[in-house]
Amino acid sequence: MSKAEVVRKYGVEEPRLIQYDSYETMVNSIKEELNTTEKLILRVRWFVGCQAYILMENRKYGDHTVEEFAADLELSPSSIYEARRFYITYTKEELDQRLIDRQFTYRRALAMTRCKDADQRQIIEDAAYEQQLTDEEIDDLVKAANGGMKLPDTPEEVKKVVDELTRNRDQVKSVKDGVDDENAEEEYDADDSNAVKAVGSEDAVLKKIRNASGDAERACTVITAAVTKLTEELPNLSLLSEEGYVLAEKSLMDVLGAMKSATLVLYNAQKTFTANNIVIRG
């Protein structure tokens, strides 16, 4: 071993290590640090979402795209869209008073932003805080609320709903697990086996629907911002020379054709939504 080589000291001999008098003091100190970090994450993500909104809706920064913004921040585009949804869902006051004061994590806050009804979301927030719900339980409530269930007003009653949802989920999981058991055919009759297979395929269908919904929502957001910017520029056609007008007109005719195709797709999609009883009420 050379004289220049230094042996690292671990544990209590770690240099500059904070020393605690007890385990409880150490745990409380770390929890405080974690809470401080989560507060900062919430505020930063809210701010990123605000800037993403300005980028997409107000076009203050010019022609920069969400993908470019994400790349420059070394984040994924989906994380930018999530931050934007987070910003749109919560005001600065709600961020401070409802999320930070209650020590919610950003992951938990994002889960609650997926609840489309503001009143139902508030109920879920209150129950999550009062009843110390898990992330999985919150996801169950959000899915139930988005599926049309009207949640009770008190956290105590919501907890009862959570317990029932958990029991149902566990029963489904138990049935699905039975499919993988080598003795599954002996344990279930033909009808039960078919039901199990149907449950097993449900997750795949749900995943595809949710992924496609997210893609479509993001695409519509981009289209809305881009077309809004385009229509704001149209009054400037009168400022162009004849040659410039001809060139601009060609570009506009191209986009008009694309918009016509997109409009037809959206119209057919709207009819399909209605046919499947997916409509915005109220």
BALUM-748043 format. One line per 10 residues: their letters; for each residue x, y, z of N, C-alpha, C. Coordinates in pm, whole numbers. Each point is the difference from the previous one (the first is absolute). Layout:
REM BALUM-748043
A) X:Y:Z:X:Y:Z:X:Y:Z | ...
//
This chain:
REM BALUM-748043
MSKAEVVRKY) 85:-119:0:-85:119:0:89:124:0 | -25:92:-95:82:120:-8:-37:97:110 | 96:87:30:-25:100:106:-111:97:-40 | -19:22:-131:-101:96:-45:-142:-56:7 | -9:-133:8:-132:-62:2:-63:16:137 | -127:45:0:-71:24:125:-111:-103:14 | -7:-62:116:-106:-97:27:-124:73:46 | -110:-21:-72:-124:68:36:-56:-57:129 | -52:89:84:-63:-42:125:-152:3:-17 | -64:-107:47:-144:-14:-18:-75:22:132
GVEEPRLIQY) -133:16:-14:-88:4:118:29:118:91 | 9:-29:129:17:107:98:134:70:-16 | 92:-62:-72:130:63:-22:3:85:-127 | -113:6:-69:-9:82:-121:28:145:36 | 92:67:-69:33:139:31:-121:93:-18 | -10:97:87:-105:103:-6:-141:-57:9 | -14:-118:54:-132:-62:16:-74:62:117 | -128:32:-20:-82:51:110:-23:-113:99 | 26:26:125:-17:-99:104:-134:22:72 | -76:-107:16:-130:8:68:7:-73:134
DSYETMVNSI) -76:51:94:-1:-61:134:-82:-128:5 | -99:-11:-92:-87:-118:5:-52:-32:-140 | -54:-119:-13:-59:-44:-126:-117:91:-38 | -85:33:98:-117:82:-27:40:137:-53 | 102:59:59:47:131:-45:51:-8:-144 | 73:-107:-30:52:-20:-135:-113:-12:-101 | -102:-82:31:-112:-20:-92:-75:130:-23 | -28:74:108:-73:125:-14:77:101:-84 | 130:2:17:84:92:-78:-5:-34:-149 | 10:-130:-33:-4:-42:-140:-137:28:-60
KEELNTTEKL) -106:-25:75:-135:27:-49:-17:148:-32 | 57:84:85:-8:144:-23:73:38:-129 | 115:-62:-22:76:27:-123:-78:-48:-123 | -62:-118:12:-78:-53:-111:-120:90:-31 | -67:48:104:-114:89:-19:43:130:-67 | 115:51:41:52:122:-62:28:-22:-148 | 56:-117:-31:29:-33:-140:-128:-11:-82 | -102:-66:57:-128:-15:-71:-67:135:-24 | 11:89:96:-56:135:-19:66:69:-119 | 131:-14:-7:73:63:-109:-39:-63:-134
ILRVRWFVGC) -15:-132:-3:-39:-69:-123:-137:48:-46 | -94:12:93:-134:47:-35:5:139:-60 | 75:89:62:6:138:-48:70:8:-136 | 108:-77:-17:73:3:-127:-85:-58:-112 | -67:-112:25:-83:-62:-103:-118:89:-37 | -57:68:99:-109:94:-27:50:113:-89 | 120:49:28:60:107:-79:31:-47:-141 | 51:-123:-13:25:-57:-133:-131:-9:-78 | -106:-43:68:-130:-8:-66:-50:135:-45 | 24:102:81:-40:136:-35:74:46:-126
QAYILMENRK) 130:-26:-5:78:39:-117:-40:-80:-123 | -35:-126:20:-48:-82:-112:-130:58:-55 | -87:45:90:-127:61:-43:29:127:-81 | 91:83:51:36:123:-72:59:-33:-136 | 84:-103:-4:62:-43:-125:-103:-44:-102 | -100:-75:47:-97:-60:-91:-118:92:-33 | -47:74:100:-122:78:-19:28:146:-35 | 93:61:69:26:143:-21:107:26:-106 | 79:-102:-30:103:9:-104:96:114:26 | 24:30:127:89:111:36:142:-23:-48
YGDHTVEEFA) 43:-125:-4:139:-31:-32:22:-36:-146 | -99:26:-84:18:-27:-141:-42:-139:-41 | 77:-61:-89:-39:-126:-62:55:-124:70 | 46:12:122:55:-115:71:-110:-101:31 | 28:-127:-18:-96:-106:23:17:-60:140 | -100:-77:40:7:-71:127:117:-98:-1 | 19:-65:-113:109:-96:-10:136:69:17 | 13:118:-58:124:76:15:19:45:145 | -108:47:61:2:44:139:42:-116:90 | -58:-117:-24:33:-119:79:147:-38:-17
ADLELSPSSI) 46:2:-124:139:-38:-26:97:97:68 | -32:128:-3:88:100:62:4:-14:152 | -109:-48:57:-4:-23:145:47:-141:36 | 29:-79:-103:39:-141:20:-111:-77:70 | -122:25:-45:-118:-71:48:-70:-63:-120 | -96:-87:27:-78:-59:-108:-117:92:-34 | -47:-1:-126:-118:80:-34:-120:-32:87 | -17:-129:35:-116:-36:83:7:67:137 | 120:17:54:12:66:131:-37:147:-10 | 24:61:-117:-39:140:-20:-152:11:-7
YEARRFYITY) -62:-92:-73:-146:2:-8:-63:-26:138 | 62:-88:78:-50:-25:135:12:124:87 | 113:69:-10:19:123:77:-100:106:-42 | -30:7:-128:-99:95:-48:-138:-31:58 | -35:-129:0:-128:-39:59:-3:33:149 | 111:-21:67:13:33:142:-23:149:23 | 62:83:-83:-16:145:12:-145:42:-25 | -62:-57:-104:-138:38:-33:-96:-42:111 | 28:-111:65:-90:-54:102:4:81:129 | 119:46:41:14:65:130:49:144:-14
TKEELDQRLI) -68:92:67:49:137:8:118:5:96 | 69:113:3:114:16:90:-44:-15:145 | -118:55:32:-52:-10:137:-32:-145:36 | -60:-72:-94:-32:-141:25:126:-83:13 | 101:34:-77:128:-68:10:56:13:141 | -2:121:52:57:25:133:-88:-55:113 | -131:24:-10:-89:-29:112:-55:-142:0 | -12:-60:-118:-60:-133:-3:102:-111:-23 | 104:28:-72:97:-105:-31:124:7:89 | 62:117:4:122:13:78:-28:-8:150
DRQFTYRRAL) -103:68:47:-32:-6:143:-33:-142:45 | -57:-78:-90:-36:-137:34:111:-101:-33 | 111:52:-48:119:-82:-27:-27:-110:-104 | -76:36:-104:-21:-93:-110:126:-4:-87 | 28:-117:-56:109:-11:-96:-50:41:-139 | 94:29:-88:-39:37:-137:-68:-118:-69 | 50:-120:24:-62:-118:-60:-145:-13:42 | -26:24:128:-137:-9:51:-87:111:-58 | 56:119:-8:-74:113:-58:-36:-28:-146 | 94:-57:-75:-27:-33:-139:-114:-100:-13
AMTRCKDADQ) -1:-98:90:-107:-100:-2:-136:68:18 | -5:99:87:-128:68:26:-39:93:-115 | 99:51:-76:-35:85:-113:-76:-77:-108 | 10:-133:5:-70:-80:-101:-150:-9:27 | -42:45:119:-143:5:30:-59:121:-72 | -96:-24:-88:-50:105:-88:-99:93:68 | -59:-41:112:-97:82:70:67:67:120 | -4:134:5:70:74:105:-54:-32:139 | -132:-13:12:-59:-30:131:39:-139:48 | -2:-96:-92:40:-137:35:148:-4:36
RQIIEDAAYE) 78:78:-71:144:5:29:25:55:141 | -74:101:38:14:56:135:-33:-104:106 | -104:-79:-26:-38:-106:93:112:-103:13 | 59:-36:-113:111:-97:1:120:57:75 | 30:127:-21:111:65:71:-22:-6:151 | -121:38:43:-30:1:143:13:-139:60 | -53:-99:-72:7:-138:50:144:-50:2 | 76:34:-102:140:-43:-7:78:53:120 | -30:124:37:70:62:113:-51:-53:133 | -131:-2:18:-59:-39:128:17:-148:29
QQLTDEEIDD) -11:-83:-104:3:-145:19:133:-63:-39 | 97:83:-37:134:-51:-35:-9:-111:-106 | -67:32:-110:-20:-98:-106:131:-25:-75 | 13:-119:-55:117:-34:-81:-19:53:-142 | 108:1:-77:-8:44:-139:-96:-88:-79 | 3:-129:27:-88:-92:-71:-146:26:33 | -29:33:126:-137:30:41:-48:129:-66 | 89:97:-12:-36:125:-68:-31:-27:-146 | 81:-83:-64:-25:-36:-140:-137:-66:-15 | -34:-86:93:-131:-67:-3:-113:102:7
LVKAANGGMK) 14:98:89:-104:102:16:-13:86:-125 | 114:37:-57:-3:83:-121:-70:-75:-113 | 33:-127:-18:-64:-81:-104:-151:-11:26 | -36:-18:126:-142:-12:34:-74:130:-29 | 60:112:39:-63:131:-23:-13:28:-149 | 106:-27:-76:-5:22:-144:-97:-95:-69 | -26:-113:65:-95:-96:-55:-145:30:32 | -23:110:74:-138:42:28:-45:-18:144 | 83:-61:85:-39:-17:139:3:134:73 | -105:30:76:-2:121:82:50:-37:140
LPDTPEEVKK) 113:54:36:62:-34:127:-72:69:115 | -5:-62:117:-62:64:117:81:121:45 | -63:86:81:60:129:34:107:-7:109 | -8:-99:88:91:-3:114:115:-98:-24 | 119:31:50:115:-91:-16:-27:-138:57 | -77:-7:108:-29:-129:62:-82:-89:-94 | -99:61:-66:-83:-78:-92:79:-36:-127 | 87:91:-41:84:-29:-116:90:-120:29 | 50:-8:123:86:-113:38:-75:-131:-15 | -128:-1:30:-80:-121:-17:-8:-39:-148
VVDELTRNRD) -14:102:-85:-1:-25:-144:134:-58:-44 | 108:57:53:135:-48:-33:15:-146:38 | -45:-34:120:11:-138:46:-74:-97:-91 | -117:44:-48:-78:-85:-90:70:-13:-136 | 53:110:-49:74:-4:-127:122:-89:11 | 67:6:114:118:-83:22:-37:-147:3 | -111:-31:67:-45:-140:5:-29:-51:-142 | -68:84:-79:-32:-41:-136:127:-20:-83 | 96:92:17:126:-11:-74:76:-125:40 | 1:-30:130:70:-118:48:-65:-128:-50
QVKSVKDGVD) -134:3:-10:-70:-118:-52:36:-24:-146 | 4:111:-78:37:-12:-140:143:-52:-12 | 90:54:81:140:-43:-3:12:-147:37 | -80:-41:98:4:-139:41:-43:-92:-112 | -104:43:-71:-49:-80:-112:105:-4:-112 | 60:117:-28:102:6:-105:121:-86:36 | 40:4:126:115:-80:42:-28:-149:-20 | -129:-34:12:-35:-141:-18:26:-51:-140 | -1:94:-96:24:-40:-140:142:-53:-16 | 93:58:74:140:-39:-12:34:-126:79
DENAEEEYDA) -92:-42:82:26:-119:80:-14:-124:-87 | 94:-91:11:-3:-119:-84:-121:-87:27 | -64:23:114:-119:-79:34:-128:79:-22 | 10:109:-78:-116:88:-15:-120:-74:-59 | 25:-89:-98:-110:-70:-64:-73:-90:98 | 70:-47:101:-64:-87:99:-82:82:99 | 37:125:21:-65:83:102:-124:70:-53 | -7:24:-131:-113:74:-57:-68:-84:-105 | -131:12:-10:-71:-67:-107:12:83:-128 | -63:-45:-107:17:65:-130:-46:145:3
DDSNAVKAVG) -116:26:63:-53:137:4:94:91:78 | 50:-46:114:91:80:79:128:28:-78 | 49:-99:-73:123:17:-77:-16:107:-105 | -115:2:-69:-26:103:-100:-5:138:63 | -59:8:118:-8:128:69:138:49:38 | 84:-92:43:137:36:38:75:55:-121 | -13:-67:-115:68:46:-119:-47:139:-40 | -130:26:19:-54:132:-33:60:106:91 | 11:-33:129:61:94:94:145:24:-36 | 70:-105:-40:141:13:-35:20:93:-118
SEDAVLKKIR) -91:-3:-97:14:86:-118:-43:142:29 | -74:22:108:-51:135:30:113:99:23 | 104:-43:70:112:89:27:66:47:-129 | 13:-92:-95:62:35:-128:-84:102:-75 | -133:-22:-1:-90:93:-68:4:136:68 | -5:1:133:2:126:74:128:76:-28 | 114:-71:-2:129:65:-25:1:65:-137 | -52:-71:-100:-3:55:-136:-89:125:-7 | -116:-6:68:-91:115:-2:64:120:67 | 63:-22:116:61:111:72:118:59:-76
NASGDAERAC) 81:-86:-62:114:50:-78:-47:79:-121 | -101:-55:-70:-52:70:-117:-67:131:39 | -69:1:115:-64:123:49:104:107:27 | 110:-40:64:106:96:29:61:57:-127 | 24:-87:-99:56:47:-127:-95:98:-69 | -129:-35:-1:-99:85:-66:-15:134:71 | 1:-4:133:-12:124:76:117:93:-27 | 122:-56:-1:118:83:-27:-4:56:-143 | -44:-84:-95:-7:45:-139:-100:114:-15 | -115:-12:66:-101:106:-8:51:129:63
TVITAAVTKL) 78:-13:107:57:118:64:95:72:-94 | 84:-77:-69:95:58:-95:-75:65:-116 | -103:-68:-52:-78:54:-111:-67:131:40 | -58:3:119:-67:120:48:95:119:4 | 118:-23:56:98:109:10:49:44:-137 | 29:-97:-88:54:33:-132:-102:74:-86 | -125:-48:-1:-103:63:-81:-35:139:54 | 1:15:131:-25:132:60:106:99:-45 | 126:-44:2:109:87:-45:-16:35:-148 | -39:-100:-81:-16:23:-143:-109:104:-27
TEELPNLSLL) -114:-14:63:-110:94:-24:34:142:46 | 87:9:100:44:133:44:86:69:-105 | 66:-81:-83:89:55:-103:-73:34:-130 | -118:-56:-21:-70:19:-127:-29:146:-36 | -35:88:98:-23:140:-38:121:68:-63 | 120:-59:21:121:60:-57:19:-32:-148 | -92:-78:-59:9:-30:-143:-1:127:-84 | -73:99:48:-11:124:-76:132:77:-9 | 96:-37:84:128:70:0:97:-57:-103 | -37:-111:-62:90:-69:-92:-9:58:-142
SEEGYVLAEK) 108:-17:-73:-2:33:-143:-80:-107:-73 | -24:24:-127:-78:-97:-78:72:-135:-3 | 131:3:-20:76:-124:-4:-1:-70:135 | 16:80:107:-2:-57:135:-136:-59:33 | -106:68:-47:-136:-49:26:-21:-136:-66 | 50:-15:-123:-16:-127:-72:70:-114:75 | 120:27:50:74:-102:74:-71:-35:132 | -49:104:68:-71:-23:126:-129:-77:-25 | -68:35:-109:-127:-67:-32:21:-148:-23 | 110:-36:-65:28:-142:-24:15:-74:132
SLMDVLGAMK) 75:60:94:17:-64:131:-133:-12:72 | -81:105:-9:-129:0:69:-97:-102:-62 | 6:-17:-132:-86:-100:-63:40:-141:43 | 132:-21:16:46:-131:47:-52:-30:139 | 11:99:89:-46:-23:137:-152:-11:4 | -68:72:-88:-146:-9:-4:-44:-140:-38 | 73:-62:-93:-31:-137:-37:22:-96:116 | 111:22:73:28:-84:117:-106:19:107 | -45:125:20:-103:29:99:-133:-64:-38 | -27:-3:-130:-124:-64:-45:1:-148:33
SATLVLYNAQ) 115:-65:-24:13:-143:32:-12:-22:151 | 67:88:78:-5:-14:146:-141:22:51 | -72:95:-60:-137:28:43:-89:-122:-22 | 20:-67:-114:-79:-121:-28:31:-109:102 | 129:-16:33:38:-99:100:-63:33:136 | 6:127:39:-58:41:128:-152:-18:1 | -64:28:-113:-145:-17:-9:-37:-148:17 | 73:-87:-69:-27:-144:13:30:-50:141 | 106:55:60:32:-38:138:-110:43:95 | -53:121:-20:-108:49:85:-123:-90:-11
KTFTANNIVI) -31:-44:-120:-114:-90:-19:25:-133:72 | 123:-50:-8:34:-126:66:-9:15:152 | 48:114:51:-12:27:144:-146:-3:42 | -85:72:-74:-142:8:34:-66:-137:-5 | 36:-78:-104:-57:-133:-15:35:-91:119 | 114:30:63:44:-77:115:-33:69:132 | -90:100:-8:-50:71:119:111:74:74 | 101:51:-72:105:82:56:-28:144:-42 | -70:72:85:-38:138:-33:27:90:119 | 23:129:-29:18:98:107:-136:49:43
RG) -32:-20:126:-130:39:51:12:124:89 | -103:82:-3:-2:117:87:76:117:-61
//
